[in-house]
Amino acid sequence: MFQRLFHGLSHFFGENPELAFFLSVGFGFLIGRIRIGVFQLGGVAGSLLVAVLISQFGVHVGSSLRTVLFILFIYAVGYRSGPNFFRSLGRQSLREVALAVIMAISAFGTVIGVARLFHLDKGIAAGLAAGGLTQSAIIGTASSALEKLGLPLAQVQQMQADVAVGYAVTYIFGSIGTIIFCATILPLCMRRNLRDDALKAESLPEDATEDTLPAVQNGTVQRTAVPVTTDLVYNMLGMALGLLFGLVVVHLGGVPITLGSGGGALLSGLLFGWWHGRHPGYGAMPSSVCLLWGSFGLAGFVAVTGLQTGGQVVAIITRQGGTILLLGMIVTIVPLVITALVGRFLLGYRNVALFAGALAGTRSSNPAFGEVLAKAGHGSPTVPFAITYAVANVLLTLLGPLIVAFV
């Protein structure tokens, strides 16, 4: 009976993958609303969890959808934060740079320690880093470094396959663990409220955007909503330019460094949002549209990721045991704890909204950042996130060849 039901659902979802996608997002947000004490999973982690469960029925979803949804999310984040981001650059941003450096160093030390203690080969170790730190670029840089070791071709290919295995097994917890740590555990440990601190971090209310105009009545300034249509020409060109930014590759010591589609779209969003702030007649995008693109884009992105990788991950764990998964959890959690302690007690972070945004950026973790934004209800965590994200995107990518060299 159960086997017939399983095959029936597999055939059904195989024929209707778009249904699996929308169910993952819808039920994911439903589960994410459930609160157990002070703990709440959140819609992003919930979407990933439901997608992994549905993926067991053999759903096939194209990667192009994943990329498009991700670009919608990260461009909207950049657009909304552009004016504040460029005002914040300067000596005051050194704390965010230091936080990203601490994360990279602690992550490298954790991976090397785990690899040597458990006698992992170079491929598995690099895969743990790529998945546990949710930095997919490590797969590419580590694979390239493996090719330069001068080993027999068969051995190199086996280690490159191990990179993919380690990544597949550890990526899902890497995402969920970072989401929970940044959006739930960090505020609990600091005994601070994300929403309250987010509002304290910004002098202007979140709705003080271009689609609200001040009006004076009885000597008091009030805000009256004025409908604004989205300038799709301006913003679609902005996204396209971001993808072009992501195609640029700079070789640093033989290691290819690139912003990737995510970093490129974030940079483009920041620039286009800043330009619109300076010239309001061009490129309007109401805050409601930004919120929609951001929330749906991110939830859809993690749902597609879960649908694509969930089946493979469960199969590998069933076949090889949970050792790699447990080691991946260590790689995910230990650097987060170290970086959080340094940030709180040495770098002096007290506002949990800014701290959570910065910490998510040190991991280049867009899902964690999206959940922080959702719980904060305000865009103030975006500025520290954008700074640490940019630095971490380079530093974590460089870990690939370093791990290959030192394991």
ABEGO torsion letter per residue (X at the ends): XAAAAAAAAAAAAAABAAAAAAAAAAAAAAAAABBBEABBAEAAAAAAAAAAAAAAAGBBBBAAAAAAAAAAAAAAAAAAAAAAAAAABEAAAAAAAAAAAAAAAAAAAAAAAAAAAAGBBAAAAAAAAAAAAGBAAAAAAAAAAAAAAGBBAAAAAAAAAAAAAAAAAAAAAAAAAAAAAAAAAAAAAAGBBAAAAAAAABABBAABBAABBBBBBGGBBBBBBBBBBBBAAAAAAAAAAAAAAAABBBBBGGBBBBAEAAAAAAAAAAAAAAAAAABAABGBBBAAAAAAAAAAAAAAAAAAAAAAAAAAAAAAAAAAEAAAAAAAAAAAAAAAAAAAAAAAAAAGBABAAAAAAAAAAAAGBAAAAAAAAAAAGBAAAAAAAAAAAAAAAAAAAAAAAAAAAAX
